[in-house]
Amino acid sequence: MRIRKILTLSNRRLAAFESVRCNRCNEKSAWMKTEWRSIPILHSCRFPICKNKTGKGYQTKGAKNMWYVVQVRTGAEESIVQQCEKNVSDSVLERCFIPYYEEKRHIRGVWTVHKKILFPGYVFVVTEKIEGLFIELQNVIGLTKLLGIGDDIVPLREEEIQFLLTFGGEKQVVEMSEGIIEQSKVRVISGPLQGMEGCIRKIDRHKRKAYLEVEMFGRMQRVQVGLEIISKTI
């Protein structure tokens, strides 16, 4: 028999839960129900299996922790990370980071590489204890909210996590790419943009940038990354 209930946290509805038995340990497991998918965040054996809306399961590559996104004031991202690292306990926060991208700037006749924030206004956190993290984040000044669907807090999808890891690596820095233009079409020959030409919506050869549209946080995001065009053929 399945039991539905609502978990209330700091006078805010976190999610609707459905209690079922785990196929692995036969203990009751709470699944966070949303119109998007079900997510196991209150399970004693911590078996990392999720269910999508079709009811089929998939494994999150053995990882216990899930990635969440915190919306913050634009320009306050690095301050939020510093506050989280200082004020949030390690028991509820595995990692707090900001994805960056490299860009080239021409300063005093010399091209230098600088880092800029890939998703302005967002900070990423990794945790397996979202309830405890949510409580401790109340002490952080400048954050707006944890992203989700309506009032429901949901983690990033596996595809979004893999995109970030592939694009920015473990350091979460998208390095400069190089490309060429052939018959008015861009072909990236090196760097993280290689194979992602279909996401490019615009390039700025002067600023050595490419403007992309990628699906993140449940919607299309327009981001910019470094791209240097080294040749062009008609």
KARAHU-V261062 format. One record per helix or strand. SS is the DSSP state (2 for helix, 1 for strand). FROM is the first residue (numbers start at 1). TO is the last residue. If there is no record, write none. Layout:
{{SS:FROM:TO} {SS:FROM:TO}}
//
This chain:
{{1:3:9} {1:12:21} {1:28:33} {1:37:43} {1:49:52} {1:57:59} {1:66:72} {2:77:87} {1:95:97} {1:100:107} {1:110:117} {1:122:127} {2:130:139} {1:143:146} {1:148:149} {1:152:153} {2:158:168} {1:173:174} {1:177:182} {1:185:190} {2:197:199} {1:200:204} {1:209:216} {1:219:233}}
//
